[in-house]
Amino acid sequence: MDWESFYNSHSSPASYEIIITEIKQFISHHENKKIVLITSGGTTVPIEQNTVRFVDNFSAGTRGSASAEYFLDSDYAVIFLYRSKSLEPFLRHFLNSKLLDKLEIVNNKSIQVKEDLENLIPVLKKYKDAKSSNNIISIPFTTLVEYMWLLRGFCKLLNNRYCLIYLAAAVSDFYIPPNEMVKKAEHKIQSKDGPPVIALRMVPKVLMAITQIWSPKAFIVSFKLETDNSLLESKSKDALIKYKHQLVIGNLLHTRKYHVKLICQNEIEDIYLSEKDNKDGIEIEDIIVKKIKIRHEVFLKMN
């Protein structure tokens, strides 16, 4: 199935028009300012119409949520399209700090901090600044279909050279069309009926639509995750040739937190996070975003 057929056979999310209006207003507020669309987290693929069971493409959203903070530091306005209940910018620090263990109840009436959370004060200040200046808008999704509709809608609104599209979400390669769900089940599949037979279909690749139709004027960054190092560079370069975008961030599953490759048509740049960097609290996303900002600025001058 091609991407046009995919959209024709799947209805838009119930709140789609409301969300698109919000994004239009956000973009208008930041006219002639650099804006980045960050996709983050994994997608679910329901196997029944009233969904109890689904196939999940797991991602905690670490890279997307961290990158959003560093893009804000680099004077970008951020549209954060993320999987519901995955990590979010700023909030991720409080989740990692085991916050509940550091709070105590006083006289059954109030809550106070029993441990020092001073290290989170800069995070909270940045969050407050970003929200008060309307520099970030976060839109959740759950299913693959929701993600695909929102991605297309947002990309169509971000078709200019100031816009950067940063595709960090872990999107399923496979899905089940509505008319092929298990026995066309309207309700929960019953175990007494035995194990279901599921036929997965390929999800259409929309990167070509993004680069050539929806957002051809934008600076576009895709990600390539592999487990075989011998395939990483060649597949990344193939993607650049096929889709004609600006940058692929290549990483291996087991080393992605401290080593990535920035791959463009004529250059491959390795980024490493040293043990000292890690001890100093430096995140590899900080380095990635700084490198991308430089490339985007060159892109702006050339266009």
GUDRENSE-13783 format. One record per residue: x, y, z of N, C-alpha, C in turn. Coordinates in Angstrom, 1 decimal. Example, Ala and Ser with C-alpha at 12.3 -4.5 7.8 and 13.67 -1.06 7.14 Angstrom:
2
> 13.2,-5.7,7.8,12.3,-4.5,7.8,13.2,-3.3,7.8
> 12.8,-2.2,7.1,13.7,-1.1,7.1,12.9,0.0,7.9
//
This chain:
303
> 0.8,-1.2,0.0,0.0,0.0,0.0,0.9,1.2,0.0
> 0.6,2.2,-0.9,1.3,3.5,-0.9,0.7,4.4,0.2
> 1.4,5.5,0.4,1.0,6.4,1.5,-0.4,7.1,1.2
> -0.7,7.4,-0.1,-2.0,8.0,-0.4,-3.1,7.0,-0.1
> -2.9,5.7,-0.4,-4.0,4.7,-0.1,-4.1,4.6,1.4
> -3.0,4.6,2.1,-3.1,4.5,3.6,-4.0,5.6,4.2
> -3.8,6.8,3.8,-4.6,7.9,4.3,-6.1,7.8,3.9
> -6.3,7.3,2.6,-7.6,7.2,2.1,-8.4,6.1,2.9
> -7.7,5.1,3.4,-8.4,4.0,4.1,-8.4,4.1,5.6
> -7.9,5.3,6.2,-7.9,5.5,7.6,-8.4,6.9,7.9
> -9.4,6.9,8.8,-10.0,8.2,9.2,-9.0,9.0,10.1
> -9.1,10.3,10.0,-8.2,11.2,10.9,-8.7,11.0,12.3
> -7.8,11.3,13.3,-8.2,11.3,14.7,-9.3,12.3,15.0
> -10.1,12.0,16.0,-11.3,12.8,16.3,-11.0,14.2,16.6
> -9.8,14.5,17.2,-9.5,15.9,17.5,-8.5,16.5,16.5
> -8.4,15.9,15.3,-7.4,16.3,14.3,-7.5,17.8,14.0
> -8.7,18.3,13.6,-8.9,19.7,13.2,-8.5,20.7,14.3
> -8.9,20.3,15.6,-8.5,21.2,16.7,-7.0,21.3,16.9
> -6.4,20.1,16.8,-4.9,20.1,16.9,-4.2,20.9,15.8
> -4.7,20.7,14.6,-4.1,21.5,13.5,-4.2,23.0,13.7
> -5.4,23.4,14.2,-5.6,24.8,14.5,-4.6,25.3,15.5
> -4.4,24.5,16.6,-3.4,24.9,17.6,-2.0,25.0,17.0
> -1.6,24.1,16.1,-0.3,24.2,15.5,-0.2,25.4,14.6
> -1.2,25.7,13.8,-1.2,26.9,13.0,-0.9,28.1,13.8
> -1.6,28.2,14.9,-1.5,29.4,15.8,-0.1,29.4,16.4
> 0.5,28.3,16.7,1.9,28.2,17.3,2.9,28.7,16.2
> 2.7,28.2,15.0,3.6,28.6,13.9,3.5,30.1,13.6
> 2.3,30.6,13.6,2.1,32.0,13.3,2.7,32.9,14.4
> 2.7,32.4,15.7,3.3,33.1,16.8,4.8,33.2,16.6
> 5.4,32.2,15.9,6.9,32.2,15.8,7.3,32.4,14.3
> 6.6,33.3,13.6,6.9,33.5,12.2,8.3,34.1,12.1
> 9.0,33.5,11.1,10.4,33.9,10.8,11.4,33.5,11.9
> 10.9,32.6,12.8,11.8,32.0,13.8,12.1,30.6,13.5
> 13.2,30.0,13.8,13.5,28.6,13.6,12.5,27.8,14.4
> 11.9,26.8,13.8,11.0,25.9,14.4,11.4,24.5,14.1
> 11.4,23.6,15.2,11.7,22.2,14.9,10.5,21.3,15.3
> 10.1,20.4,14.4,9.2,19.4,14.8,10.0,18.1,15.2
> 9.8,17.7,16.4,10.4,16.5,16.9,9.4,15.4,17.1
> 9.6,14.3,16.5,8.8,13.1,16.8,9.5,12.2,17.7
> 8.7,11.6,18.7,9.4,10.9,19.8,8.5,9.7,20.3
> 9.1,8.6,20.7,8.4,7.5,21.2,8.0,6.5,20.1
> 7.3,5.4,20.5,6.9,4.4,19.6,5.4,4.5,19.3
> 5.0,3.6,18.3,3.6,3.6,17.9,3.0,2.3,18.2
> 1.7,2.3,18.4,1.0,1.0,18.6,0.1,0.7,17.4
> 0.0,-0.6,17.2,-0.8,-1.1,16.0,-1.9,-2.0,16.6
> -3.2,-1.6,16.7,-4.2,-2.4,17.2,-4.5,-3.6,16.4
> -4.9,-4.7,17.0,-5.2,-5.9,16.3,-6.7,-6.2,16.4
> -7.5,-5.4,17.1,-8.9,-5.5,17.1,-9.5,-4.1,17.2
> -10.8,-3.9,16.7,-11.3,-2.6,16.6,-11.5,-1.9,17.9
> -12.1,-2.6,18.9,-12.2,-2.1,20.3,-10.9,-2.6,21.0
> -9.9,-1.8,21.0,-8.5,-2.3,21.2,-8.3,-2.6,22.7
> -8.0,-3.9,22.9,-7.4,-4.4,24.1,-6.0,-4.9,23.9
> -5.8,-5.5,22.7,-4.4,-6.0,22.4,-3.9,-5.2,21.2
> -2.6,-5.0,21.2,-1.9,-4.3,20.1,-0.5,-4.7,20.0
> 0.1,-4.4,18.9,1.6,-4.6,18.6,2.2,-3.3,18.9
> 3.2,-3.3,19.7,3.9,-2.0,20.2,5.3,-2.0,19.6
> 5.6,-0.8,19.1,7.0,-0.5,18.8,7.6,0.3,19.9
> 8.4,-0.4,20.8,8.8,0.2,22.0,9.8,1.3,21.8
> 9.6,2.4,22.5,10.7,3.4,22.7,10.3,4.3,23.9
> 11.3,4.5,24.8,11.0,5.3,25.9,10.9,6.8,25.6
> 11.4,7.2,24.4,11.4,8.6,24.0,12.5,9.4,24.6
> 13.6,8.7,25.0,14.7,9.4,25.6,15.4,10.4,24.7
> 15.7,10.0,23.5,16.4,10.9,22.5,15.5,12.1,22.1
> 14.3,11.9,21.8,13.4,13.0,21.4,13.2,14.0,22.5
> 12.9,13.5,23.8,12.6,14.4,24.9,13.9,15.2,25.2
> 15.0,14.6,25.3,16.3,15.3,25.6,16.6,16.3,24.5
> 16.4,15.9,23.2,16.7,16.8,22.1,15.8,18.0,22.1
> 14.6,17.9,22.6,13.7,19.0,22.6,14.2,20.1,23.6
> 14.8,19.7,24.7,15.4,20.7,25.6,16.5,21.4,25.0
> 17.4,20.7,24.3,18.6,21.3,23.7,18.2,22.2,22.5
> 17.2,21.9,21.8,16.7,22.8,20.7,16.2,24.1,21.3
> 15.5,24.0,22.4,15.0,25.2,23.1,16.2,26.0,23.5
> 17.2,25.4,24.0,18.5,26.1,24.4,19.1,26.8,23.2
> 18.9,26.2,22.0,19.5,26.8,20.8,18.5,27.7,20.0
> 17.5,28.2,20.8,16.6,29.3,20.2,15.7,28.8,19.2
> 15.3,27.5,19.2,14.2,27.0,18.3,12.9,27.0,19.1
> 11.8,27.2,18.4,10.5,26.9,19.0,10.3,25.4,18.6
> 9.7,24.7,19.6,9.6,23.2,19.5,8.1,22.7,19.4
> 7.9,21.9,18.4,6.6,21.2,18.3,7.0,19.7,18.7
> 6.5,19.2,19.8,6.9,17.9,20.3,5.8,17.0,20.1
> 5.9,16.1,19.1,4.9,15.1,18.8,5.4,13.8,19.4
> 4.7,13.3,20.5,5.3,12.2,21.2,4.2,11.2,21.6
> 4.7,10.0,21.8,3.8,8.9,22.2,3.4,9.2,23.7
> 2.1,9.1,23.8,1.5,9.3,25.2,2.2,8.4,26.2
> 2.5,9.0,27.3,3.2,8.3,28.5,4.6,8.0,28.2
> 5.2,8.4,27.1,6.7,8.3,27.0,7.3,9.5,27.6
> 8.6,9.6,27.6,9.3,10.7,28.3,9.0,12.0,27.6
> 8.9,13.1,28.4,8.6,14.4,27.9,9.8,15.3,28.3
> 10.0,16.4,27.6,11.0,17.4,28.0,10.8,17.9,29.4
> 11.9,18.1,30.2,11.9,18.6,31.5,11.3,17.6,32.5
> 10.1,17.1,32.3,9.5,16.1,33.2,10.4,14.9,33.4
> 11.1,14.5,32.3,12.0,13.3,32.4,12.9,13.4,33.6
> 13.4,14.6,33.9,14.4,14.7,35.0,13.7,14.4,36.4
> 12.5,14.7,36.5,11.8,14.5,37.8,11.5,13.0,37.9
> 11.1,12.4,36.8,10.9,10.9,36.8,12.1,10.2,37.2
> 13.3,10.6,36.7,14.5,9.9,36.9,15.0,10.1,38.4
> 14.5,11.2,39.0,15.0,11.5,40.4,14.3,10.8,41.5
> 13.4,9.8,41.1,12.6,9.1,42.1,12.0,10.1,43.1
> 11.2,11.0,42.5,10.7,12.1,43.2,9.8,11.7,44.4
> 9.0,10.7,44.3,8.1,10.3,45.4,8.9,9.9,46.6
> 10.1,9.3,46.4,10.9,8.9,47.6,11.4,10.1,48.3
> 11.4,11.2,47.7,12.0,12.4,48.3,11.0,13.3,48.9
> 9.7,12.9,48.9,8.6,13.7,49.5,8.1,13.0,50.7
> 7.6,13.9,51.7,7.0,13.3,52.9,5.7,14.1,53.2
> 4.8,13.5,53.9,3.5,14.1,54.3,3.7,14.7,55.6
> 3.2,15.9,55.8,3.3,16.7,57.1,1.9,16.9,57.6
> 1.6,16.3,58.8,0.4,16.4,59.5,-0.8,16.1,58.6
> -0.6,15.1,57.7,-1.7,14.7,56.8,-2.4,15.9,56.0
> -1.6,17.0,55.9,-2.2,18.2,55.3,-1.4,18.7,54.1
> -0.1,18.5,54.2,0.8,19.1,53.2,1.9,18.2,52.9
> 2.7,18.5,51.8,3.8,17.8,51.4,5.1,18.6,51.4
> 6.1,18.1,51.9,7.4,18.8,51.9,8.5,17.9,51.3
> 9.5,18.5,50.8,10.7,17.8,50.3,11.6,17.4,51.4
> 11.9,16.1,51.6,12.8,15.7,52.7,14.2,15.5,52.2
> 14.5,15.7,50.9,15.8,15.6,50.4,16.1,16.8,49.5
> 17.4,17.0,49.3,17.7,18.2,48.5,17.5,17.9,47.0
> 16.7,18.8,46.4,16.4,18.7,44.9,16.9,19.9,44.2
> 17.9,20.5,44.8,18.5,21.8,44.2,18.9,21.6,42.8
> 19.4,20.4,42.4,19.9,20.2,41.1,18.7,20.3,40.0
> 17.5,20.2,40.5,16.4,20.3,39.5,15.8,21.7,39.4
> 16.4,22.6,40.1,15.9,24.0,40.0,16.2,24.6,38.6
> 17.4,24.4,38.0,17.6,24.9,36.6,16.6,24.3,35.6
> 16.3,23.0,35.8,15.3,22.4,34.9,14.0,23.0,35.0
> 13.5,23.2,36.3,12.2,23.8,36.5,12.1,25.3,35.9
> 13.2,26.0,36.1,13.3,27.4,35.5,13.2,27.3,34.0
> 13.9,26.4,33.3,13.8,26.3,31.9,12.4,25.9,31.4
> 11.8,25.0,32.2,10.4,24.6,31.8,9.5,25.8,31.9
> 9.6,26.6,33.0,8.7,27.7,33.2,8.9,28.8,32.1
> 10.2,29.0,31.8,10.5,30.0,30.7,10.0,29.5,29.4
> 10.1,28.3,29.0,9.6,27.8,27.8,8.1,27.9,27.7
> 7.4,27.6,28.7,5.9,27.6,28.7,5.4,29.1,28.7
> 6.1,29.9,29.5,5.6,31.3,29.6,5.8,32.1,28.2
> 6.9,31.7,27.5,7.2,32.3,26.2,6.5,31.6,25.1
> 5.8,30.5,25.4,5.1,29.8,24.3,6.0,29.2,23.3
> 7.2,28.7,23.8,8.2,28.2,22.9,8.1,26.7,22.6
> 7.2,26.0,23.3,7.0,24.6,23.1,5.5,24.2,23.1
> 5.1,23.4,22.2,3.8,22.8,22.3,4.0,21.3,22.1
> 3.3,20.5,23.0,3.4,19.1,23.0,2.1,18.4,22.6
> 2.2,17.5,21.7,1.0,16.9,21.1,1.2,15.3,21.3
> 0.3,14.6,22.0,0.5,13.2,22.2,-0.2,12.4,21.1
> 0.3,11.2,20.8,-0.4,10.2,20.0,-0.2,8.9,20.7
> -1.0,7.9,20.2,-0.8,6.5,20.7,-0.6,5.5,19.5
> -1.6,5.6,18.6,-1.5,4.6,17.5,-0.7,5.1,16.3
> -0.4,4.1,15.5,0.3,4.4,14.2,-0.5,5.4,13.4
> -1.8,5.1,13.3,-2.7,6.0,12.4,-2.7,7.4,12.9
> -2.8,7.6,14.2,-2.8,9.0,14.8,-1.5,9.6,14.4
> -0.4,8.9,14.6,0.9,9.5,14.3,1.0,9.9,12.8
> 0.6,9.0,11.9,0.7,9.3,10.5,-0.1,10.5,10.1
> -1.3,10.6,10.6,-2.1,11.8,10.3,-1.5,13.1,10.8
> -1.1,13.1,12.1,-0.5,14.3,12.7,0.8,14.7,12.0
> 1.6,13.7,11.7,2.8,14.0,11.0,2.6,14.7,9.7
> 1.7,14.2,8.9,1.4,14.8,7.6,0.8,16.2,7.8
> -0.1,16.4,8.7,-0.7,17.7,8.9,0.4,18.7,9.3
> 1.3,18.3,10.3,2.3,19.2,10.8,3.3,19.6,9.7
> 3.7,18.5,8.9,4.7,18.8,7.9,4.2,19.7,6.8
> 3.0,19.6,6.5,2.4,20.5,5.5,2.5,22.0,5.9
> 2.4,22.2,7.2,2.4,23.6,7.8,3.9,24.1,8.0
> 4.8,23.2,7.8,6.2,23.5,8.1,7.1,23.5,6.9
> 6.5,24.0,5.8,7.3,23.9,4.5,8.0,25.2,4.3
> 9.0,25.5,5.1,9.9,26.7,4.8,11.3,26.4,5.4
> 12.2,27.2,4.9,13.6,26.9,5.3,14.0,27.1,6.7
> 13.1,27.8,7.5,13.4,28.0,8.9,13.0,26.8,9.7
> 12.3,25.8,9.1,11.7,24.7,9.8,12.7,23.5,9.7
> 12.8,22.8,10.8,13.6,21.6,10.9,12.7,20.4,11.3
> 12.8,19.3,10.6,12.0,18.2,11.0,12.9,17.1,11.4
> 12.7,16.6,12.7,13.6,15.8,13.4,12.9,14.5,13.8
> 13.0,13.5,12.9,12.2,12.3,13.0,12.8,11.2,13.9
> 12.6,11.4,15.2,13.2,10.5,16.2,12.3,9.4,16.7
> 11.0,9.4,16.3,10.1,8.4,16.7,10.4,7.0,16.2
> 10.1,6.0,16.9,10.3,4.6,16.5,8.9,4.2,15.9
> 8.8,4.3,14.6,7.6,4.0,13.9,7.5,2.6,13.4
> 6.4,1.9,13.7,6.2,0.5,13.2,6.4,0.4,11.7
> 7.1,-0.7,11.3,7.2,-1.0,9.9,6.0,-1.8,9.4
> 5.2,-2.3,10.4,4.1,-3.2,10.0,2.8,-2.8,10.7
> 1.7,-3.0,10.1,0.4,-2.7,10.7,-0.7,-3.6,10.1
> -1.9,-3.5,10.7,-3.0,-4.3,10.2,-4.1,-3.4,9.7
> -4.4,-3.4,8.5,-5.5,-2.6,8.0,-6.8,-2.9,8.7
> -7.7,-1.9,8.9,-9.0,-2.1,9.6,-9.8,-3.3,9.1
> -9.8,-3.5,7.8,-10.7,-4.5,7.2,-10.0,-5.9,7.3
> -8.8,-6.0,7.9,-8.1,-7.2,8.0,-7.8,-7.6,9.5
> -8.4,-6.8,10.4,-8.2,-7.2,11.8,-8.8,-8.5,12.1
> -8.3,-9.2,13.2,-8.7,-10.5,13.4,-10.2,-10.8,13.4
> -10.6,-11.6,12.4,-12.0,-11.9,12.2,-12.9,-10.7,12.1
> -12.2,-9.6,11.7,-12.9,-8.3,11.7,-13.6,-8.0,13.0
> -12.9,-8.3,14.1,-13.5,-8.3,15.5,-14.0,-6.9,15.9
> -15.2,-6.9,16.2,-15.8,-5.6,16.7,-15.5,-5.5,18.2
> -15.4,-6.6,18.9,-15.1,-6.6,20.4,-13.8,-7.3,20.7
> -13.5,-7.4,21.9,-12.3,-8.1,22.4,-12.2,-9.5,21.9
> -11.1,-9.9,21.4,-10.9,-11.3,20.9,-11.0,-12.3,22.1
> -11.8,-13.3,22.0,-12.0,-14.3,23.1,-11.0,-15.4,23.0
> -10.3,-15.7,24.1,-9.3,-16.8,24.2,-9.9,-18.1,23.8
> -11.2,-18.3,24.1,-11.8,-19.6,23.8,-11.8,-19.9,22.3
> -11.7,-18.8,21.5,-11.6,-19.0,20.0,-10.3,-19.5,19.5
> -9.3,-19.6,20.4,-8.0,-20.1,20.0,-7.1,-18.9,19.6
> -5.8,-19.2,19.3,-4.9,-18.2,18.9,-5.2,-17.5,17.6
> -5.2,-16.2,17.5,-5.6,-15.5,16.3,-4.5,-15.7,15.2
> -4.9,-15.6,14.0,-3.9,-15.6,12.9,-3.8,-14.2,12.4
> -2.7,-13.6,12.5,-2.5,-12.1,12.2,-1.6,-12.0,10.9
> -2.1,-11.2,10.0,-1.3,-10.9,8.8,-0.9,-9.5,8.8
> 0.4,-9.2,9.0,0.8,-7.8,9.0,1.2,-7.3,7.6
> 0.9,-6.0,7.4,1.2,-5.4,6.1,2.3,-4.3,6.4
> 3.0,-4.0,5.3,4.0,-3.0,5.4,3.4,-1.6,5.5
> 3.9,-0.8,6.5,3.6,0.6,6.6,4.2,1.4,5.5
> 3.5,2.2,4.7,4.1,2.9,3.6,5.2,3.9,4.2
> 6.3,4.0,3.4,7.3,4.9,3.8,6.9,6.4,3.4
> 6.8,7.2,4.4,6.3,8.6,4.1,7.5,9.6,4.0
> 8.7,9.1,4.2,9.8,10.1,4.1,9.9,10.8,2.8
> 9.6,10.0,1.7,9.6,10.6,0.4,8.5,11.7,0.3
> 7.4,11.5,0.8,6.3,12.5,0.8,6.7,13.7,1.6
> 7.4,13.5,2.7,7.9,14.7,3.5,8.9,15.5,2.8
> 9.9,14.8,2.2,10.9,15.6,1.5,10.6,16.2,0.2
> 9.6,15.5,-0.5,9.3,16.0,-1.9,7.9,16.7,-2.0
> 7.0,16.4,-1.1,5.7,17.0,-1.3,5.2,17.8,-0.1
> 5.3,17.3,1.1,4.8,18.1,2.2,5.7,19.2,2.7
> 7.0,18.9,2.8,8.0,19.9,3.4,9.3,20.0,2.6
> 9.2,20.1,1.3,10.5,20.1,0.5,11.4,21.3,0.8
> 10.9,22.3,1.4,11.8,23.5,1.7,12.5,23.4,3.1
> 12.0,22.4,3.9,12.5,22.3,5.3,13.9,21.5,5.3
> 14.5,21.7,6.5,15.8,20.9,6.8,15.3,19.6,7.5
> 15.6,18.5,6.9,15.0,17.2,7.4,16.1,16.3,7.9
> 15.9,15.8,9.1,16.8,14.8,9.8,16.1,13.5,10.0
> 16.6,12.4,9.5,16.0,11.1,9.8,17.0,10.3,10.7
> 16.5,9.2,11.2,17.3,8.3,12.1,17.4,7.0,11.4
> 18.5,6.3,11.6,18.7,4.9,11.2,19.2,4.1,12.3
> 18.5,3.2,12.8,18.9,2.3,13.9,19.2,0.9,13.3
> 20.3,0.4,13.6,20.7,-0.9,13.1,21.3,-1.7,14.3
> 21.4,-3.0,14.1,22.2,-3.9,15.0,23.5,-4.4,14.4
> 23.6,-4.2,13.1,24.8,-4.7,12.3,25.6,-3.5,11.8
> 26.7,-3.3,12.4,27.5,-2.1,12.1,27.9,-2.0,10.6
> 28.1,-3.2,10.0,28.5,-3.2,8.6,27.4,-2.6,7.6
> 26.2,-2.5,8.1,25.1,-2.0,7.3,24.7,-0.6,7.5
> 25.2,0.0,8.7,24.7,1.3,9.1,25.0,2.4,8.1
> 26.3,2.5,7.7,26.6,3.6,6.8,26.0,3.5,5.4
> 26.1,2.3,4.9,25.5,2.1,3.5,24.0,2.3,3.5
> 23.3,1.8,4.5,21.9,2.0,4.5,21.5,3.5,4.7
> 22.3,4.2,5.5,22.1,5.6,5.7,22.3,6.4,4.4
> 23.4,6.1,3.7,23.7,6.8,2.5,22.6,6.5,1.4
> 22.2,5.2,1.4,21.1,4.9,0.5,19.8,5.7,0.7
> 19.5,5.9,2.0,18.4,6.7,2.4,18.5,8.2,1.9
> 19.7,8.7,2.1,20.0,10.1,1.6,19.8,10.2,0.1
> 20.2,9.3,-0.6,20.1,9.3,-2.1,18.6,9.1,-2.5
> 18.0,8.2,-1.8,16.6,7.9,-2.2,15.6,9.0,-1.9
> 15.8,9.6,-0.7,14.8,10.5,-0.2,15.2,12.0,-0.3
> 16.5,12.2,-0.6,17.0,13.5,-0.9,16.8,14.5,0.2
> 17.1,14.1,1.4,17.1,15.0,2.6,18.5,15.3,3.0
> 18.6,16.1,4.1,19.9,16.7,4.5,20.8,15.8,5.4
> 20.2,15.0,6.3,21.0,14.4,7.3,20.4,13.1,7.8
> 21.2,12.1,8.0,20.7,10.9,8.7,21.6,10.7,9.9
> 21.0,10.5,11.1,21.7,10.2,12.3,21.7,8.6,12.5
> 22.8,8.0,12.3,22.9,6.6,12.4,23.4,6.1,13.7
> 22.8,5.1,14.3,23.2,4.6,15.6,22.9,3.1,15.6
> 23.7,2.4,16.5,23.6,1.0,16.7,22.8,0.8,18.0
> 22.0,-0.2,18.1,21.1,-0.4,19.2,21.9,-0.4,20.6
> 23.0,-1.0,20.7,23.6,-1.2,22.0,24.6,-0.1,22.3
> 24.9,0.8,21.3,25.9,1.9,21.6,25.2,3.3,21.4
> 23.9,3.4,21.2,23.3,4.6,20.7,23.4,5.7,21.8
> 23.6,5.4,23.0,23.6,6.4,24.1,24.9,7.1,24.2
> 26.0,6.6,23.6,27.3,7.3,23.6,28.0,7.3,22.3
> 27.4,6.9,21.2,28.1,7.0,19.9,27.0,7.0,18.8
> 27.1,8.1,18.0,26.2,8.2,16.8,27.0,8.7,15.7
> 26.5,8.5,14.4,27.1,9.0,13.2,26.2,10.0,12.6
> 26.7,11.2,12.3,26.0,12.2,11.5,26.4,12.0,10.0
> 25.5,11.6,9.2,25.8,11.2,7.9,25.1,12.0,6.9
> 25.8,12.8,6.1,25.3,13.6,5.0,25.9,13.1,3.7
> 25.6,13.8,2.6,26.0,13.3,1.3,27.5,13.1,1.1
> 28.2,14.1,1.7,29.7,14.1,1.4,30.5,14.0,2.7
> 29.9,13.6,3.8,30.6,13.6,5.1,30.0,12.6,6.1
> 30.8,12.0,6.9,30.4,11.2,8.0,31.1,11.7,9.2
> 30.4,12.1,10.2,31.0,12.7,11.5,30.6,11.8,12.6
> 31.6,11.2,13.3,31.3,10.4,14.5,31.2,11.3,15.7
> 30.2,11.0,16.6,30.1,11.7,17.8,30.2,10.7,18.9
> 31.1,10.9,19.9,31.3,10.0,21.0,31.1,10.7,22.3
> 30.5,10.0,23.2,30.4,10.6,24.6,31.4,9.8,25.5
> 32.3,10.5,26.0,33.4,9.9,26.8,32.8,9.6,28.2
> 33.6,8.7,29.0,33.2,8.4,30.3,33.2,9.7,31.2
> 34.1,10.6,30.9,34.1,11.9,31.7,32.9,12.7,31.4
> 32.5,12.8,30.1,31.3,13.5,29.7,30.1,12.9,30.4
> 30.0,11.6,30.5,28.9,11.0,31.2,28.9,11.3,32.7
> 30.1,11.3,33.3,30.1,11.6,34.7,29.8,13.1,35.0
> 30.1,13.9,34.0,29.8,15.4,34.1,28.3,15.7,33.8
> 27.6,14.7,33.4,26.2,14.9,33.2,25.9,15.4,31.8
> 26.9,15.3,30.9,26.6,15.7,29.5,25.9,14.6,28.7
> 24.9,15.0,28.0,24.1,14.0,27.2,24.5,14.2,25.7
> 24.5,13.0,25.0,24.9,13.0,23.6,24.0,13.9,22.8
> 22.7,14.0,23.2,21.8,14.8,22.4,22.2,16.3,22.4
> 22.8,16.8,23.5,23.3,18.1,23.5,24.3,18.4,22.3
> 25.2,17.4,22.1,26.2,17.5,21.1,25.5,17.4,19.7
> 24.6,16.5,19.6,23.9,16.3,18.3,23.2,17.5,17.9
> 22.4,18.1,18.8,21.7,19.3,18.5,22.6,20.5,18.1
> 23.7,20.7,18.8,24.6,21.7,18.4,25.2,21.5,17.0
> 25.5,20.3,16.7,26.0,20.0,15.3,24.9,20.3,14.3
> 23.7,19.9,14.6,22.6,20.1,13.6,22.3,21.6,13.4
> 22.4,22.3,14.5,22.1,23.8,14.4,23.1,24.4,13.5
> 24.4,24.1,13.5,25.4,24.6,12.6,25.0,24.3,11.2
> 24.6,23.0,10.9,24.3,22.6,9.6,23.0,23.3,9.1
> 22.1,23.5,10.0,20.9,24.3,9.6,21.2,25.7,9.2
> 22.1,26.3,10.0,22.4,27.7,9.7,23.1,27.8,8.3
> 23.9,26.8,8.0,24.5,26.8,6.6,23.4,26.7,5.6
> 22.5,25.8,5.9,21.4,25.5,5.0,20.6,26.8,4.7
> 20.4,27.6,5.8,19.6,28.9,5.6,20.4,29.9,4.7
> 21.7,29.9,4.9,22.5,30.8,4.1,22.5,30.4,2.6
> 22.5,29.1,2.4,22.5,28.6,1.0,21.2,28.8,0.3
> 20.1,28.8,1.1,18.8,28.9,0.5,18.1,30.3,0.8
//
